[in-house]
Amino acid sequence: AGKTKPSLLENYCNRNMSAGIAYTDESSGEAKGNRCEQNLYFGVLLQDAAVPQLMENHCSKNQVAGIVFTDESGGEAKGNRCEQNRKCGISLQDNAGPQLIENHCNKNQESGIVYTDESGGEAKGNRCEENQRDGIYLQDNAQPQLIENHCNRNRESGISYDDESGGEAKENRCEQNRRHGIYLQYNAGPQLMENHCNR
């Protein structure tokens, strides 16, 4: 809380009643190599204007999501494993705008990465595969940049745009999904460039 900048390294934050790790206010610092699993809501929760670096954490088998960014939170999430969560691997809400880099958001019971409200930022080089719904799902007025992500073998679509979502999708691989490579509905209006939507 406040403007704290802790280094959280290799802790076990499992089976808590809310989140394994929670950042609020303007907190930052680094969380690396932690296990945040089987929590009642989230593995890691970021609120307010928190901007930590989250690296190589295991945020799996939580009852809602592996990592959740809300409010004006940001920072960077890189190389985390957010798998087998009850809803999604990573959830971005409100005006959150972090950088998501090379995370594994696989085998979640809904989607790999979910953008809602007016969230944005950049997702680059993530693997969102074998999820029960979409690899990456965008709704409301979310406007992120999606670059070089692998969104393959999902039960529905690789990338799905809903409502008035948009932003940019460039050089993503959306292959072997049960429904569509990239799916747009309602008033969605992203820029789609050089994506691979095969098989």
N, C-alpha and C positions, 0 to 999 in steps of 0.2 A: 504494500500500500504506500501512499505518498509518492516520493520520488526515489524509493529504494532501488538499488542496483545489485541484487544478490547474484552469486554464482551458485546454481543448483546442479550438482553433478552426481549422477549415478545413484539417485535416491529411489526407494520403492514407495510409491504413493498409490496403493491399491485398496479397493473395497471401501472407499470413503462414501459418506452420505450425500455429497455434492460433487466436488471435483478433486482430482488428485493434486493439482497445482492450480492456484488462482492468482492472476495478476490484476490489480485494480489501480485507479488513479493514474499517475504518470510513471508507474514503475517500469523498469527495464531490466537490464542485466542479461544473463545467459542461463539457459536450462539445457543441459547436454547429458545424454545417456541415461535419462530417468525412465523408470517403468511406471506408467500411470494407467492401470488396467482394472477392469471390473468395478469401476466406480458407478454410483447410482445415476449420475448425470454425465459428466464429462471427464476426459483424461486431463486436459489443460483448458482453463477458461481465461480469456482476456477481456477485460471490461474497460470502460472509460477511455483514457488516452494511453493505455499501456503499450509499450513498444519493445518487448524483449526479443532476443534471438533464441529460437527453439531449434535445437539440432540433435538429430539422431536419437530422439526419444521414442519409446514404444507406447503408443496410446491406443490400445486395442481392447476389444471386448467390453467397452463401456456401454451403459444403458441408453445413452443418447448419441454422443459423438466423441471422436478422439480428441480433436482440438476445435474450440469455438472462439471466433473473434466477434465481439459485439461493440456497439457504440462507435467510438472513433479510434479503436485500437488498430495497431499496425505491427511494424517490425518485420521479422523474417522467420519463416519456418522452413528448414532445410533438412532433407534426409531423414524425416520422421516416418515411422511406420504406424499408420492409422487404419487398422484392419479389423474386420469382424466386429464392428460396432453395431448396436441395435438400429441406429438410423444411418448416419453418414460418417465418413472418415474425417473430413474437415468442413466446418460450417462457418460461413461469413454472413454477418447480419448488419443491419443499420448502415452506418457509413464506414465500416471497417475497410481497410485497404492494404493488407500486408503483401509481402512477396512470398509466394509459395514455390519452393524450388526443390525438385527431385525427391518429393515425398512419395511414399507408397500408400495409396488409398484403395486397397483391394478387398474384395469379399465382404463388403459391408451389406447390411440387410436392406438399405435403400440405395443411396448414391455415394460415389467416391468423394467428390467435392461439391458443395452446394452453396451458391451465391443467392442471397435474397435482399430485399429492400433496395438500398442504393449502394451496396457494397461494390468494391472494385479492387484495384491493385493489379498484380501480375501473377499468373501461374505458369511456370516454365519447367518443362522436363519432368513433370509428375507422371506417375503410373497410376491410372484409375481403371482397374481391370477386374473382371469377374464379379461386379457388383449386381445386386438383385434388381436395381433399376438402371440408372444412367451412370456413365463414367463421371461426367461433369454436368450438373443441372443448374440452370440460371432462371430466375423468375423476378417478378416485380420490375424494378428499373436498374437492376445490376448491370455494371458496365466494365467488367475486367478485360485485361488482355490475356489471352490464352495462347501460349507459344510452345510448340514442340512437345506437347503432352501425348502420352500413349493411352488411348481410351478404347481398349479392345475387349472383346468377349464379354460385354455386359448384357444383362437380360433384356434391356430396352435399347437405348441409343448410346452412342459414344459421347456426344455432346448434345444437350437438349436446351433450346432457348424458349422461354415461355413469357407471356405478358408483354411488357415493353423492354425487355432486356436487350442488351446489345454489347458494344465494345468491339473487340477484334479477336478473331481466331486465325492463327497463322502457323502453317507447317505442323499441324497436329496429325497424328495417325489414329484413325477411327475405323477399326477393322474387325470383322467377324462378330459384330454385335447382332443380337436377335432381331432388332427392328431396323434402325437407321444408323448411318455413320454420324451425320449431323442433322438435327431435326429442329425446325423453326415453326412456331405457331403463334396465333393471335397477332400482336403488333411488334413482335421481335424484329430487330433490324441490325444485326451485327455485320461487320465486314469479315468476309471469309476469303482467305488467301492461301493458296498453295497447300491445302490440306489433302491428306491421303485417305480416301473413304472407300476402301476396297473390300471385296469378299463379304 
